[in-house]
């Protein structure tokens, strides 16, 4: 699905986001997104460890 996105489309999307949120909010949004991704990965790895423990019993 995302294989057909070219450079022009990415630039247009970035400009729309910049106009919509403004330059001052973007670092705050990026930090929040990074925290959410980090928490998701941590939760997923914890879940994998829990499943491994249950299977070994």
Residue pairs with C-beta under 8 A, 6 or more apart in sequence:
17 26
18 26
21 29
